[in-house]
Amino acid sequence: MRLVLLLPAGVALLAGLDAALTLLGLPAPVRLDRLPVVHGPLMVLGFVGTLVALERAVALAPRTAGERSRPWAWASPGLLGLGGLLLVAPAPLVVGQLCQVGGAGVLVALYGAAWGRRADAAIAVQGLGAVAAVGAAALWAAGVPVPALAPWLVAFLVLTIAGERLELMRITPVPAAAERGLVAASLGLVSGAALTLLWPGLGTAVLGASLVGLVAVLGRFDVARRTVRGHGLPRFMAVAMLASFAWLAVAGGIWLLGGPATGGVRYDAVLHAVFLGFVMSMVMAHAPVILPAVLRRPLPYRPVMYVPLALLHSTLVLRVLVGDARDVAWAVQVGGVGNIVAVLTFVAVAATSVLRGAPPTVRPVRSRTEPAPTVAVVA
C-alpha cells in the first residue's frame, strides 16, 4: 500500500520536471498545454506534499498502545497523490484541485492527532505549514493565479521542514529563545503570506524578514553545525542542510529588499532558491532516513550521493546568481537543465542504493579484553 501511495508522487515529480523544460523554453519529452500552468502545485503538493503526508500517515495510522488505529490517515497522501495525477490527466482541472484541498485538509487533521499525542511547538509549526497548504490549494481552486499562491506554497514546505528540524534539535538541550524565535518566524511567515493577498508590499517584506529570521535560528541552533564535522551519512546530511539554509537566506533577502515578485527573474530566483536550494536539498539530506521508514527498505548512504547534491547547488548558482541576477537567459536555461539532471541523478543513485543494499563492512579484529565501542549517530 505504501508503494502504491508513493508512485503518484514519482509521477508528479517527472511531470513537474517535464513542465520545467517547457517553462525554460526548451524541448520536453511530453508537451501538454496545461503542464506549465500546474507546474508549481504539481511539484509542491503532488510531489513533496504526498511524501510529507505519507510520512505522517505511516507514523499515525497504525494502532499503538493506548490509541486506536487511524485508517483515515491514508486519505491525505492518497488524495494529494490522486490530485497530482488528475492535474496531468485529461480531466477537469478543478477535480484535481479539489483532491489537493481534501488531501491538505486531512494533513491538518493528522497534525491535530499528533498534537493530541504530544503537545509540542514542533508539531504546531508543522501543523501551521499544513494550514498554509490548505490555503494554497483552496485559493488555487477558487481561481487565484499560481504566482499569487507562491508565498503559501513556500510557507507550507518551509514550516514543515523547520518543525522537523526543531524536533531534532532536542537531542541536546534547546534554549527557550530558540524555540520562541522559530515559532515567531513561523507565525510571521504565514501572516506574510496572508498579507500578500491584500497588501503585497507589506506582506512580501514580512515574508522576507521571517525567512531571514528562520535561517538565523536554524543556523545558530541546528545540530547540523556539529554533525558536519562527522563522517558518512551524518556529514552528508549536514552539508546538504547547511547549504539549504544559505539558499533560504537568499530567497528571504530578495523578498525583503526587492519587494513583490510575481514574474520575471526575481520570481524565478525566489522560487527556485526555496524549492530547489532549500527543499530539494533537504529531500536529498533526509531521503536515507525517511524512505526506509516509509517503504521498510533500507536506503544505504553512499559517497556518490554527493554528486547530485553538488550538481544541484552548482547549477543553481549558475541559474540564480548569474542567470537571474544578471538577466542572462542562457545561464538560466543551462542552470535549469542542470537542476533537472541533478534531481534525476539523485533518484537514480537512491534507487540503485536500495537495490544493492548495504555496502559490505569490514569488522575490526578485537581482543577479548577490549570493550566494544559505543557509537551514537545523530543526523
N, C-alpha and C positions, 0 to 999 in steps of 0.2 A: 504493500500500500504506500509506503514511504517513497519508493522509487517512482510509482505512478504519479504521486503528487509533485515529485521533483522534476519530472520530464517537461511539463509545461513551462517551468522556469527556464530550462535549457532552450526550448523553442523561442521563448520571448527574448532570450539573450541573442540567439542567432538572427532573429528577425530585426532586433534593435541594431545590431551591428550592420546588417544589410542596409537598413534605413540610413545609418550613419554615412555610408558610402554615397548614397544619393544626395544627402544634405551637403556633403563635401564637393558635390558636382562631379563625381566620378562614376564610372560604370559599376553597377551592382548585379550580383547573380540573379536576384529576383526584383522585378520592377512592379510595385503596386502603388497606385496613386495615393493611397492614404497612409502608407507606411511612414513617410516623413512626418505626417501630422501626428501620428500616435507614438513617435519615437521616444519622447520623454516618459509618458506614463507607462509605456511598454517596458522600458528598462527599469524604472524606479518601482512601480507597483507589480508589474508582471514578472520581472526577474528577481530583484532584490527583495521586494515585498513578500513574494512567495517563499523565498528562503527564510526570511525572518519569521514569518507565520508558521512555517513548518518546524523550525527550531522550537518555537514556543509550544506548538501542539505536541511535539514529542515529549516535552518536559511536563506538560499539564494534563494531557488526555488520559494517560494510564491511571488505574486505581492505585492509590498509595495508602499507607497506614493512616486511618482516621479520615480519609477522603474517598468519595465516590469517583468513579471514572467520569470523564468528560468527553463522550464521543462527539459532541458538537464542536469540539476544538478543531477537528479536522476540516470543518467548513471554511475556516479562514484561508489556509493555503489552497484548498480546493476551489473556492470562489475567485481568489486572486489569480490563480493559475488559469482557470477557465476564462476569466475575463481577458487575460493576456492572449489566449488562443482566439477568442472571438474578435479581438481587435484586428487580427490579421486575416480573419476568415471573411468570406462574403456574407456577412450578417450585418444587420443594422448596428451602427456604431454605438448607439445608446444601450444595446443589450450588454455589450462588453463593459461599458462604463458602469452600468448598474451592478454587474457582478463584482466589479472592483470596489464599489461603495459598500456592498454587503460584506465582502471579504475583509475590508479595513474595519468595518463595524464589529465584526466578530473578533478581530485582533484586539480592539479596545476591551472587549469583554474578557479576553484571555489575560490581559494585563490586570483587569479587575480581579480575576481569580488568583493571579499571582500575588496581588496586594493583600487579598484575604489570607493567603498562606503566610506572607511576611510583609508587613507594612514597612516600606523602605524607600528612601529617597531615590535609589537607583531604579526601582520599579516605577516610581512616579514619573521620573524623567522619560523612561521608555514609553510609558502609557501616554504621556503628553505628545510624544512623537507619533503614536498611533492615532491620536485625535487629529493631528495635522494631516495624516494620510487620509482620514475620512473627509476632512475639509477639502483637500486637493481633489479627491475623487468626486465628491458631491458638486463642487464648483465646476469641474470639467463637464460632468453630466448635465449641469444647468446651462452650459454654453459659454462659460468663461474660457477665453483662449489660453493655450498652454503657457505662453510666456508669462502671463499674469499668475499662473499657478506655481511657477518655479520656486518662490520662497516657501510655499507649503511643502513641496516635494523635498526641498533642502532640509527643512525643519524635521520632517519625518525621518530621513536617513541619519542626519547628524545626531539627533536626540536618541535614536535607537542605539547608535554606536557609543555615544557618550555615556549613556546609562549603563551599558555593559562594561565599559572601562571603569566606571565608578565602582561597580561590583568587584572588579579585580583589584582595584586599589586597596581593598580592605584586607588583603593578605598581610598587610602591615597597618599599624595604627594610622588613620587618616585624620588630619586636623579638621576641626569643625569648620574652619574657614574655607577649606577646600570643597566640602560638601555644599556649604551655603553659596559659594561662588558658582559652582556648577549648576545648582538649582536656579539661581538668579539669572545666569546666562541662558538657561533653557527657557525660562519664562519670557525673557527678553526676545528670544528667537521666535517663539510662537506669537507674541504680541506684535513684533515687527512684521511678521507675515500677514497678520490681520490688518495692520495699519496700511500696508501697501495697497489694499483694495480701495481705500478712501483717500489717503494722503501718501502717494508713492514716495515722495522725497523724504518725509519723516520716517516712514516705515523702513525704507532702504537703509537709512542711517542707523536705525535701531538694530536692524539685521546685521549690518557690518560690525557695529560695536559689540553685539552679542557673540558673533563668531570669534572676533579677536579676543574677547574675554574668556570664551570657552577654551581657546587654544592656550591662553596663559595659564589656566587652571590645569589642563591636561599636561602641558609641557612641564609644569612645576611638580606635579604630584604623581603622574602616571608611572607605574612600575617599569615601563619600557626604558626609562632613563638608567635603570640599574641593569636590567637584563640584556641591554645592548652590549655589555661587557662580557657576556657569557659566550656560549658556543652552541652550534647546532640550531635546533628549532627555536629556542628562546631568543637567540640573537637575530635569526631571520625575522621573526615576528616583530621584534623591537625595531629593527631597521625599517621595516615596512610601515610601522606605526609612526615613528618619528618623522619619516618623510611625508606621511599623510597629514600630520599636524602642520607642516610647513605650507602645504597647498591650501589647507583650510584658512590659514592666516592670509594667504594671497587673495582668496575669494572675499574674506572679510574686509581686507584693505580696499579692494576695488569697490565694494558696495559702500563702505564708509566714506571714501574720498571721492568716488566718481558719481555717486547718485544712482537713480534707477537705470536699469539696463534690461530692456525687453527686446533687443535685437542688435545686430552688428557684432563687432569684435569684442566689446566688453561683455555682452551677453554670452558669447561663446566662451570667453575666458573664465567668467564666474562659474558657469555651469560645469565646465569640464574640469576646472580646478577642484570643485566639490565632488562631482560624480565619478571622475576618474582618479584624480590625485588623492582624494581623501577616501571615498567609499570603496573604489575598486582595489586600492592598495590595502585597505582594511580587510576586504574579502580575501585577498591573497594571504594576508597575515594569519587570519583565523581559520582558513579552509582546513588545514591539517588537524584542527581541534574540533571544529563544528561538524564537518561532514561525517567523520566516523561516528559521532553521537547520533546523527540523523539516519545514516544508512547502515549502521552497525558493520561497517567495513573500514579497516584501518587505511589511513592516507599517510604513509610514512614520509617524513621530511627527507628531502634530498637536496644537496647543494645546488643542483641545476635549477632549482626554483628561483634562485637569484637572477637567472637570465631574463625571464619575462618581467620580473619586478624592475630590474634595471632598464629594460627596454620601455616599459610603461612610463617611468619617470623621465627618462632622457627624451623620449619623443614628445612628452607633454611639455617639457621645457621648450622644445622647438616650436610647438604649436602655440603655446600661450605667451611665453616671454619673447619670442621672435615674431611669430606669425600674427598673433592678436595685438601685441604691444606695438608693433611697427606697421601693422596692416600689410603684411607680406602674404599674399594669397598662397603661393607655392609652399611656404612653410606650414601654413595651416593644413594644407592637403597632405603633405608628406608626414607631418606630425600626426594627423588624424589617422592615416593608414597605419603608421607605426603603433598608435594606440590600439587599433583593432588587432593587429598582429600580436601584440603583447598579451591581450586578453585571450586570444585563441591559443597562443603558445602555453599560457598557464593552464588552460583547460586540458590541453594535450599532455602536459607534464603531470598534472594531477591524476588524469585517467590512467596514464602509464604507471604511475607510482602505486595506484590502487591495485592494478592488475599484477604488478611484480611483487607486491607485498613488502614486508620489512626487509631492509638490507641485512646481510649477514653481519654478525658482530663477533669480534674475537674476544673471548673471555680470558683475562689475565690469569696466570698461574699464581696461586696464593698459598702461602704456607698454612699449616693447620692452626698455628698460633696467631696468625694475622687476622684482625677483626674485619668483617665485611664492611665496605664503605656504605654510608647512607647518603643518598643523593636526593635533593629536593629540586624539582624543576618547576619554575614559575614562569608562565607566559603572560 
